[in-house]
Amino acid sequence: SIQYNVTLQHQFAHNITVGTGYIGNRGFRIPANIPINYAVYSGTANLQPANIASRQPYSNGAYAGNGGAGLYSNGLVLDTSQGEYYYNGWQTVVDMRPFKSLQIHPSYEYARGETNDITNDINNGNANQVVNPTAPFASWGPYLPRDVFKGFFLWQLPIQMKNRWANSIAGGWHLTG
């Protein structure tokens, strides 16, 4: 895995700081699964479980009769380390302190990430379904949301007691969200 980043930060006023930066990551030799028992296309192909099972090289009748065989795997996969991914993101963060006891921290991130590991694709609800099962790592697809807005606040509650012991219990509380 290779990671790289560049960040710029500037304080505009005594209570406002803005930071922006590029973040990159590239991963190689990531564990991935390859479906090895996919249904081979034929002129009589359809998506009926019995038809799919009859077109798979390794038959498993019990699996096919148990609600249907998967189009690509029938439960048989090959574990490899041929997976790859990349991530490129731009993040902007504002740190504001309108009061001494209040911190507001909104951020925006534009990100693009792709992987050729079909088993880690969060946008694909059906794992192990690839475009071309004979070349499973030829296709790349997105695996994360592109635009993300986040924010949080931290407020130091103004509870102060004159008694040192009472202040150690009731004082110093924070509210965050």
C-alpha positions as CSV (number, residue, x, y, z in Angstrom):
1,S,0.0,0.0,0.0
2,I,1.2,3.5,-0.8
3,Q,-0.2,6.6,1.0
4,Y,0.5,10.2,0.1
5,N,-1.0,13.6,1.1
6,V,-0.4,17.3,1.0
7,T,-2.2,19.7,3.4
8,L,-2.3,23.5,3.6
9,Q,-3.7,25.2,6.7
10,H,-4.2,28.9,7.5
11,Q,-5.5,30.8,10.5
12,F,-7.6,33.7,9.2
13,A,-8.6,35.2,12.6
14,H,-7.8,34.2,16.2
15,N,-10.9,31.9,16.1
16,I,-11.1,30.6,12.5
17,T,-8.7,28.1,10.9
18,V,-9.2,26.6,7.4
19,G,-7.3,23.6,6.1
20,T,-7.5,21.9,2.8
21,G,-5.6,19.0,1.4
22,Y,-5.2,16.1,-1.0
23,I,-5.1,12.5,0.2
24,G,-4.2,9.5,-1.9
25,N,-3.9,5.8,-1.3
26,R,-3.1,2.9,-3.6
27,G,-3.3,-0.7,-2.5
28,F,-1.8,-3.8,-4.2
29,R,-2.0,-7.5,-3.6
30,I,-5.3,-7.1,-1.6
31,P,-7.1,-10.4,-0.7
32,A,-9.9,-11.0,-3.3
33,N,-12.1,-13.9,-4.3
34,I,-12.6,-15.1,-7.9
35,P,-15.8,-17.1,-8.7
36,I,-14.6,-20.3,-10.4
37,N,-17.9,-22.0,-11.0
38,Y,-19.8,-19.4,-13.0
39,A,-22.6,-20.6,-15.4
40,V,-21.3,-20.8,-18.9
41,Y,-23.5,-19.1,-21.5
42,S,-25.3,-21.2,-24.0
43,G,-28.2,-20.8,-26.5
44,T,-30.7,-22.2,-23.9
45,A,-29.5,-20.0,-21.1
46,N,-32.0,-18.5,-18.6
47,L,-31.9,-17.5,-14.9
48,Q,-33.8,-20.5,-13.6
49,P,-31.9,-22.2,-10.8
50,A,-31.9,-25.7,-12.5
51,N,-30.7,-24.1,-15.8
52,I,-27.9,-22.2,-14.1
53,A,-26.8,-25.3,-12.2
54,S,-26.7,-27.4,-15.4
55,R,-24.4,-24.8,-17.1
56,Q,-21.9,-24.8,-14.2
57,P,-18.7,-26.9,-14.6
58,Y,-19.0,-28.3,-11.0
59,S,-22.4,-29.5,-10.1
60,N,-23.9,-29.2,-6.7
61,G,-27.5,-30.3,-6.9
62,A,-28.3,-29.8,-3.3
63,Y,-27.2,-26.1,-3.5
64,A,-29.3,-25.6,-6.7
65,G,-32.3,-27.1,-5.1
66,N,-31.9,-25.0,-2.0
67,G,-33.3,-21.8,-3.5
68,G,-31.1,-21.6,-6.6
69,A,-27.5,-21.5,-7.5
70,G,-25.6,-18.3,-7.7
71,L,-25.1,-17.2,-11.3
72,Y,-21.3,-17.0,-10.9
73,S,-20.1,-19.1,-8.0
74,N,-22.4,-21.9,-6.7
75,G,-20.3,-21.3,-3.6
76,L,-16.9,-22.1,-5.2
77,V,-14.4,-19.2,-5.1
78,L,-10.6,-19.0,-5.4
79,D,-8.9,-16.9,-2.8
80,T,-6.2,-14.7,-4.4
81,S,-4.2,-11.6,-3.7
82,Q,-4.8,-10.0,-7.0
83,G,-7.1,-7.2,-5.7
84,E,-6.2,-3.6,-6.1
85,Y,-7.7,-0.3,-5.1
86,Y,-7.0,3.4,-5.3
87,Y,-8.4,6.4,-3.4
88,N,-8.0,10.0,-4.2
89,G,-9.7,12.7,-2.1
90,W,-9.8,16.4,-1.5
91,Q,-10.8,17.5,2.0
92,T,-11.6,21.0,3.3
93,V,-12.0,21.6,7.0
94,V,-13.0,24.8,8.9
95,D,-12.4,25.0,12.6
96,M,-14.3,27.8,14.2
97,R,-14.4,28.9,17.9
98,P,-17.1,31.6,18.1
99,F,-16.9,31.4,21.9
100,K,-14.1,30.1,24.2
101,S,-16.3,27.1,25.2
102,L,-17.7,26.2,21.7
103,Q,-15.9,24.7,18.8
104,I,-17.6,24.1,15.4
105,H,-15.9,21.9,12.9
106,P,-17.6,21.5,9.4
107,S,-15.9,19.6,6.6
108,Y,-16.4,18.6,3.0
109,E,-14.7,15.7,1.2
110,Y,-14.7,14.9,-2.5
111,A,-13.4,11.4,-2.9
112,R,-13.0,8.9,-5.7
113,G,-12.1,5.3,-5.0
114,E,-12.2,2.3,-7.2
115,T,-11.4,-1.3,-6.8
116,N,-11.2,-4.4,-9.0
117,D,-12.1,-6.6,-6.1
118,I,-15.7,-7.4,-6.6
119,T,-16.1,-8.8,-3.0
120,N,-15.4,-5.3,-1.5
121,D,-17.8,-3.3,-3.7
122,I,-20.3,-1.7,-1.2
123,N,-22.4,-0.5,-4.1
124,N,-23.0,-4.1,-5.3
125,G,-25.6,-5.8,-3.1
126,N,-24.8,-9.1,-4.7
127,A,-21.2,-10.0,-4.0
128,N,-19.2,-12.1,-6.5
129,Q,-21.1,-10.9,-9.5
130,V,-18.7,-9.6,-12.1
131,V,-19.2,-8.2,-15.6
132,N,-16.9,-10.8,-17.1
133,P,-16.2,-13.8,-14.9
134,T,-13.5,-15.1,-17.2
135,A,-11.4,-11.9,-16.5
136,P,-12.6,-10.9,-13.0
137,F,-10.0,-8.2,-12.4
138,A,-10.4,-6.5,-15.7
139,S,-13.3,-4.3,-14.5
140,W,-13.0,-1.5,-12.0
141,G,-15.9,0.0,-10.1
142,P,-16.5,2.6,-7.4
143,Y,-16.6,1.5,-3.8
144,L,-17.4,4.7,-1.8
145,P,-19.6,7.8,-1.8
146,R,-18.1,10.8,-3.8
147,D,-19.3,13.8,-1.8
148,V,-19.4,13.8,1.9
149,F,-20.4,16.7,4.2
150,K,-19.6,16.2,7.9
151,G,-19.6,18.4,10.9
152,F,-19.4,18.3,14.7
153,F,-19.4,20.6,17.6
154,L,-17.9,20.5,21.0
155,W,-19.3,22.6,23.8
156,Q,-17.7,22.8,27.2
157,L,-20.6,23.2,29.6
158,P,-20.2,26.2,31.9
159,I,-20.6,24.4,35.2
160,Q,-18.2,25.6,37.8
161,M,-18.4,24.9,41.5
162,K,-16.5,26.7,44.2
163,N,-15.8,23.5,46.1
164,R,-12.8,21.6,44.5
165,W,-14.3,18.2,45.1
166,A,-17.8,19.2,43.7
167,N,-16.1,20.8,40.7
168,S,-14.2,17.6,40.0
169,I,-17.5,15.8,39.7
170,A,-19.8,18.4,38.2
171,G,-17.3,20.5,36.3
172,G,-15.5,19.7,33.1
173,W,-18.4,18.2,31.2
174,H,-18.6,18.5,27.4
175,L,-21.5,18.2,25.0
176,T,-20.7,17.0,21.5
177,G,-22.7,16.1,18.4
